């Protein structure tokens, strides 16, 4: 159980009987049993959820690998699109920066250009 032998368990029960008393001992044991049962159910549920998530991640990886093997041209184009996306974002940022500079220059008016 918790590395407790039968003699240690007997000693614990005798001490509990003396400290708690014979009237409350069954009630305390019942409460402890319910708490341990609930803990076991929750831990089993968490374990099952983790195993299910791991299985889904493994299945997704296998599906992606199968898609790459069956459709290599689609995988290559998807990889190319991922590589192009940062370059496209940088180009858009540069254009937006240039447009912003032009707008600021127009807002400043011709007096700013002469100074």
matplotlib code that plots the C-alpha trace (Angstrom):
import matplotlib.pyplot as plt

x = [0.0, 2.3, 5.2, 3.4, 3.6, 0.8, 2.3, 2.6, -1.0, -2.2, -0.3, -1.8, -5.3, -4.8, -3.5, -6.4, -8.9, -7.4, -7.2, -10.4, -12.5, -14.6, -17.7, -16.1, -13.7, -16.1, -17.2, -13.6, -12.8, -15.8, -14.7, -11.2, -12.4, -14.6, -11.7, -9.3, -11.9, -12.4, -8.7, -8.3, -11.1, -9.6, -6.1, -7.4, -9.3, -6.2, -4.1, -6.7, -6.8, -3.0, -2.9, -5.7, -3.9, -0.6, -2.5, -4.1, -0.7, 0.8, -2.0, -1.7, 2.1, 1.4, -1.3, 1.1, 3.8, 1.5, 0.3, 4.0, 4.6, 1.5, 1.5, 5.1, 4.3, 1.7, 4.2, 6.8, 4.4, 3.3, 6.9, 7.5, 4.5, 5.9, 9.2, 7.6, 5.3, 8.1, 9.5, 6.1, 5.4, 8.7, 8.0, 4.5, 6.1, 8.6, 5.8, 3.7, 6.7, 7.2, 3.6, 3.7, 6.7, 5.0, 1.8, 3.9, 5.7, 2.4, 0.9, 3.9, 3.3, 5.7, 7.1, 8.9, 10.6, 12.1, 13.6]
y = [0.0, 2.8, 0.6, -0.2, -3.7, -5.5, -4.8, -1.1, -1.0, -2.8, -0.3, 2.7, 1.2, 0.7, 4.3, 5.6, 3.7, 5.1, 8.7, 9.0, 6.5, 3.6, 5.7, 7.9, 5.4, 3.8, 7.3, 8.4, 5.2, 5.7, 9.3, 8.3, 5.5, 7.9, 10.4, 7.7, 6.5, 10.0, 10.5, 7.3, 8.2, 11.7, 10.3, 7.7, 10.4, 12.5, 9.5, 8.6, 12.2, 12.4, 9.1, 10.3, 13.5, 11.6, 9.2, 12.1, 13.8, 10.6, 10.0, 13.6, 13.0, 9.8, 11.4, 14.3, 11.8, 9.8, 13.0, 13.8, 10.4, 10.3, 13.9, 15.1, 18.0, 19.4, 19.1, 21.0, 23.8, 24.1, 24.4, 27.0, 29.0, 28.9, 30.2, 33.0, 34.2, 36.0, 37.6, 38.8, 40.2, 42.1, 43.5, 44.6, 46.3, 48.2, 49.4, 50.4, 52.3, 54.1, 55.0, 56.3, 58.5, 59.9, 60.7, 62.4, 64.5, 65.6, 66.4, 68.6, 70.6, 72.5, 74.7, 71.7, 70.8, 74.2, 74.2]
z = [0.0, 1.1, 2.1, 5.4, 6.7, 8.5, 12.0, 11.3, 10.1, 13.3, 15.4, 13.5, 13.9, 17.6, 18.1, 16.0, 18.1, 21.3, 20.0, 18.0, 20.1, 19.1, 18.3, 15.7, 14.2, 11.7, 10.6, 10.1, 8.2, 5.9, 5.2, 4.6, 2.2, 0.3, 0.0, -1.3, -3.8, -5.1, -5.4, -7.3, -9.7, -10.3, -10.9, -13.3, -15.2, -15.4, -16.6, -19.2, -20.5, -20.8, -22.7, -25.0, -25.8, -26.4, -28.7, -30.6, -31.1, -32.3, -34.7, -36.1, -36.6, -38.4, -40.6, -41.5, -42.3, -44.5, -46.3, -47.0, -48.4, -50.5, -51.7, -51.8, -54.1, -51.7, -48.8, -50.8, -51.7, -48.1, -47.0, -49.7, -48.5, -45.0, -46.2, -48.3, -45.5, -43.5, -46.7, -47.7, -44.2, -44.4, -47.8, -46.7, -43.6, -45.8, -48.1, -45.2, -43.8, -47.1, -47.3, -43.7, -44.5, -47.6, -45.6, -42.9, -45.5, -47.1, -43.7, -42.9, -46.0, -48.3, -45.5, -43.9, -47.2, -47.5, -44.0]

ax = plt.figure().add_subplot(projection="3d")
ax.plot(x, y, z, "-o")
ax.set_aspect("equal")
plt.show()
